[in-house]
Amino acid sequence: MSLEAATESTASDESIPHPEYIAAWSQSPDELVARNETRGLIDDALAQLDAKHRIVFLLRDVEGMSVKETAAALGLSEANVKVRLLRARLQLRELLTLTLGDPETRIEHEHHHHG
């Protein structure tokens, strides 16, 4: 079974609903739409990660597995899990900042001139 198949099965509809679904009635429709759009953006950003980084992020941050459990499941060292998770989080933050960030406050690295 591939890693992709393994992660897809854990994200099935049989999983425990996230608290956001339980609390959804108190939100207005536009808040729900915004949240759903954010979820879509996160899914899109995840799809852009390397598979090796995405799987670690999914197991640790989505499934809530420990570093030790994730390392055992993937046959990696705990140090490797930590590095991959850090890279995944940084990549996701960068991708989501590009999408959600305010263009007015964006810092573009190539325009820095030290003089």
N, C-alpha and C positions, 0 to 999 in steps of 0.2 A: 504494500500500500504506500503510495507516495505521500510526502509531507503535505502536499496540497490537499489530497483527499482526506488525510487525517485531520487537518484543521477545519475543513468544510463540515465534516461530520459533527465536530464539537460546536459549530456555530449554527446548528440546525434549530428548527422551531421548537424542538423538545426541551431546549435548555431553559433554565430558570429565567423568567422575565427580568429585565433590568428595572431598577427602581423608577426610572423615568416613565415606564409604561404604567406603573402603579399610581404614580402621582399625576398622570397626564390630565385628569379631569379638572384640576385646578388651573390649568393653563388655557389661555385664549388660543383660538385657531392659528393666529399669526405666529405666536410663540412656538406652537407645535411645528408649523411649517419651517420656521427658522431652525429649530432643533433637528428636524429631519434633513434639511439642507446641509447642516453641519455634519450630520452622520454620513451623508453622501460624500461630502468633501473629505472626511476622514477615510472613508472606504477607498475613494479615488487615490488619496495620498498613499495609503497602505499598498495599493496595487502597484505603485511606482517604486516601492522598496525592493531591494534584492530579496529573493526568496529566503535566503539564510538569515537576513535581518528581520523580515516580516514574521517568520515562524516563531522566533524568540520573543518578539513583541506580543504576538497573539497569545502565546502560552503564559508569559509573565503578566502582562498588563490586562489582557482580556480574560483569560481563563483563571488568572490569579495563582498560578503555580509558583512555587519557590524557585530560587536560583538552582538549588540542588535537584529538585524534581525536573526542572527544564533541562539541566545538564544531562541527567540520567535518560530522559526521554529522547534526547537528540544525539546522545553519545558524544557530548562535548565536555570540556573542562568547565568548572564553574567560572573561572576567569574569562574564558571565551564567551560564555553566556553573558556576562556583565558587559564585556566590550561590545558585543553585537547589540545588546539592548540599548546601550548608550548611543551607538550609531543610529539605531532605528529611531530612537526618540529625537535625536538631533535632526535627522532627515525629515521626520514628520513635522517637527516644529518649523523647519525651514519651508517645507512645502505648504503648510497651512498658513504661515505668515505671508507668503507670496500671494495666497488666495484671499485671506481675510484681512491682511494688514492694511493700514491706511497708507495710500501712496505718498501722502504728504510727509509722513514720518519715516519713510523707507530709507535705509542707508544702502547705497550701492558701492560695494567695495572697490570697483575699478575706477571710481571717480575720486578716490583719495589721493591728494597730492601732498607729499611732504616737502616743505620748502622752508 
